[in-house]
């Protein structure tokens, strides 16, 4: 094994500047004779060579600066792309005064290096010139040297060497005691009514010796960045946190040095509660599952940053009833209530009441509201401010086919903006109803709701209820039902109608607007069977077709018969209408044309056939020759009865003998005889 000669020993300080510029990592290395420092690094790399030193012992300050970031330095050198074939940096440390020495390096091996690999270390102070090595596989980037192979208080030159004598790393000069990492301190929590304080203890420190310097950092649980406590604010063995958010979970870590230990296990704690701030986000909703009480008062849980404690209850006040404590996050609300208010209560107080005014619902709403999908599966809503300035704007949305018991979501919009990205996750191919409101001190105004999809698909079914109505042998009207919403998977833009004749003479398709439910088919063949199918399309594509519907066109002679019947019916209808309108003229015409007995109300004996049948046969010829004579008029004097008790004897009925012939009636008399209904008094 070969190594650097003791007569040529220089300390070289390599400083690597990362982004951000204030992050500076340093390592003290000793270059091997005949090697050059890397100059092809993809970053800002500077170095300086000092005068040769006989014996070098790393100072505590140097250890603090270098060994704390050894792993980051090795990784940075590899990321910055040091040219393959050049040695890389080496870092070593010990865990505790009796721990083994762990050395590691990063980056590819030189092109001309070949295995096996060895970690070489040589003493310079107590056993000068004594070299030892520890082999390890070529793919491994670390090696552990047992404590039994090392000498206490010794200064070593350490490097990694390939089997052919090629140096893989720069030579590192170190003091065995200076690279010892002390164990991390143990943090303890001190409960205080006004805040939080922590203390720490370090292992191995003597009671008479001053405590080592320590660093403390903290962050909210779940955060990625740490906040360091300034050194001037730290006490020798503890620190009281000031300015932390109330009722917030934090974690803190500490380390002590030099040499600096690793960061200790995080200590988790929660700051005390404080009086709540802000207002509860309140809204109203429709409850379709409970007839008779269709309205609900809705609110969201108070933001933990505003609650600053545990919310014990919510106090709801709906005039004229007094406020009452209810659990989160909805309560029944009479639809006629003019307003409602709600506040949140904690152990430290109550928030100001948030008032929702429902007095009027006809106030000016936002204009030109639009909702559209954005990349990433979100929904963006834009609008134009209403003519009257509202107190605030609110957007409400919910799944259109979701559970009716599911409450809607809502968010409030800044007045100075005209668009917003709705929070939350949205499912693809699911329709959402989006509606925007303008809230005023005395009510609100609602814009029309909008159906929107974050991601559309193709329909999974075709239209149902296909029906054909023939209007002529060559034309039919096709009607259908809309595709159910659960099968649309997007906004329908058109229907496609596929028509094929049984004879094969016609095979065509027609596109129909999605808003229509009827289509006129013309140019068909009379007495022919046709096969009809339909499909729906969205902006993504066309869905499957419906089941085949078969219909027949009528024959041509049927059209002639139907036309004649329709013409006759139309003529009769028009005649009835004309008769009603010109009733007087029609009656006058009938009296001139029809016989008198058809329109006279009192019969004329001259036209009676009874007289003709009662005259003897031998004189019948004289009846027609003689002109009818009116009988003489007989005058009868009628005196008023003097007594009201005079009884009139019943008049005997007409006597009839068995030999008398039955009375003779003719059709003329029947025309003037009363009907049975008139005789019984039913008319």
PyMOL commands that set and color helices and strands:
alter all, ss='L'
color gray80, all
select helices_A, chain A and resi 60-67+70-79+147-149+231-233+304-307+485-487+557-581+583-593+596-598+605-607+610-614+617-625+667-670+676-679
alter helices_A, ss='H'
color red, helices_A
select strands_A, chain A and resi 12-17+24-29+44-49+90-95+101-105+117-123+131-136+142-145+155-161+172-175+180-181+186-191+196-201+213-220+227-228+238-241+249-257+267-270+282-286+295-299+311-317+324-326+330-332+339-346+349-350+354-357+367-374+378-384+392-399+409-413+419-421+432-440+443-446+450-452+464-472+475-481+494-501+507-513+518-522+529-537+542-545+549-552
alter strands_A, ss='S'
color yellow, strands_A
deselect
rebuild
show_as cartoon
